[in-house]
């Protein structure tokens, strides 16, 4: 059984492979299909973008595809940067510029509450897409700390911790992150499907 992950982001792919139970599956990514164009993420919801990415890759390759759309939602900014998280400071994606803009926007804000959000979509040839959502609550600090992770990780301290995502060991982050929670939900809600598909493929062999 082959599952294609709709990302060319090596950091994100490594997180997914580390967290998600892929026993019995051959996991590949969009990096293995360089001729398939990137999806234009023009939807106004995480669900919309995740489904669009998974559907386009599923249709282009004929494989079962899983995609995510993730972002940071800051209460004091009305949920921004939201679906524009990766391009908050403009094109192309620049993590440092995004973080600098976020700090400027929050300079006079007392409310620093925020959450990371991940929506996963699973598309199978000829079937309706499935989605699950995961979140991680926390706060945005005043200056970047840590060198692990990527994106807004150096500015985000999850509830119950004093370290940023970029300071926490990867094994800790991978247990509590938004992506971990979404992948846990996917394993819970989609596991029976993977088992059924694996059994069917074995019987057809």
N, C-alpha and C positions, 0 to 999 in steps of 0.2 A: 504494500500500500504506500502510495507516494502523496505527500502533502507539500504544497508549495506555499511559502510564506511571502506575502506581497510587500517586501521591503528590500531596499538596497543599502540600508543603514546597518553597517556591520555591528555597531554597539547594540542596536535594538534586536538584531537577529541573535546575537549571543545571549542576551537576556531571555529571549523566548525559548531558545534551545535549552538553556539552563533550568528554566522554571517549568516548562510544559513537559508532561509525560509523553514522550514520543516512542515508547517501546512498541516494536512491531511496525513502525512507520519509517519510510525513507523521507527525510526532511530536506528539501531544497529551498532555494529562495529566488527572488527576481534577479539576483546576481548571476544565476545560472542560465538566464534567458535574456541576454543583452539586447536582442533584436526586438523584444517586446517593449513598446514605449511606456514611459511613466504615466500614471493616471493624473489628470488635471483635477486637483482637489478643490473643487469649486462649490461644494455643498456647505450649507450653513449649520450643520450639526455633525458631531463626531460619528453618529450612526450612519448618516448619509455618505460621508467620505469613506468610512470603513467598508460599507457594502459596495460602493462604486469600485474601489480598488480590488476587492476580492472578485467581484463579478467580471471585471475586465480581464484579470489575469486568468480566471477560470475559463473564460471563453477563448482566450488567446492560446492557451496551452492544453485545454481539455482535461486538466487535472483539478482535483479538489484544492481549493485555495483558501487560505486564511489571511486576513488583513486586519490591521488595527489602525485606529486614528486616536492619537493621544494629544493632550495639551494641559496647560495650566490655566485654572480659572481663579481669579483674584477677586474677592468680594468687593473691595473698595474701588475696583475698576469695572464693576458691573459684569463680571465674568470674563473680562479680557485677560490675557490675549486669546484664550479659547481656541477655536479652530485655526486661528492664525498664529499659534504659538511658535511654530518653526520659522515663520516669516514675519515676526512681529516688527523687526527693524528694517524690513524690506528684503528684496531678493539680491543675491542668493542667501540661503540660510547662513547666519553667522551667530554662533552661540554667544560670543562675547558681546556683540552689539545688541542682541536681544536682552541679555542681562542688564546691560547698561541702561537701555531704554526703560526696562521694568523698574529699576531703582529710581530713575528720574520721575517716572509717573507716580511712584509711591513716596516721593520725598516729603510731602506734607500730609501724608495719610497716617492716622493712628491705627486704624484697623488693618492688620497685616494678615488676616486669615485668608487661606487659599487651599486649593485642593488640586491634585493631579487627577486626571480622568483618562481612562482607556476604554475604548469600545472595540471589541473583537467581532469580526464578521467571518462566517464560514460559508463558502459557496461551493456547491457540488453541481456537476453537469446535470441539467434538467430539473433541478430542485430549487425551492425557494431558499433564500439566504437566511441564516440564523445569526443572532447577535447576542452578546452578553456585555455587561459593563462592570468596571472595577474602579474604585476611587481610593485615594489616600489623602487624609486631611492633615493640614499643618499650617505653618506660618512662613512668611517671607522675611528674611533678616536684612540688615542694612548693608552688608558687604559680603562678597563671595568668600566661601571657605571650603577647602578641600580640593582634591585633584582627581577623585574617582568620578565615574558616571559621565554624564554629558548633559547638554541643554541647560535647564534651570536648576539642576541638581545642587550647585554650590550655594544657591540662595534659599533652598527649601529645607526647613526643619520639620520632620513629621511629628505629629502629636505623640507625646510620651517619650521623646528623645531630646537630647541637647545637641546632637551632631546633625549636620546637613546630610542630604543624600550623598553628596560628594565626599563626605568624611566617613560615612558608615562603611564597614566591610561589605563587599558584594553579596556575601551569603546572607547578611542581615537585611540589606535592602531588598533582595530577591524574595524575602518572606513577607514583607510588609507593603511593597510598592503597589501602585495602581495597576501596573501591568501584571504583577503577581496575583492580585485579587481577581483581575479579569481572566487570567489563565486558569486560576483555580476554579472559577465559575464555569469556564469552558470545559475543563476536565470533568466537572460534576455533571453538567447538563448534556454534554456531547459524547461522553465516554461510551455510553451504550451504542451510539451510532458507529463509533470507530470499531468497537468489538464486533458488531453485527457485520460491518463491511469487511473486516479482516476475516471473519469466519466464512463469508460468502466467497471471498477471493480464494481462500484455501480450498474450498469445496469445488471451485471451478478449475483449479489447477490440474 
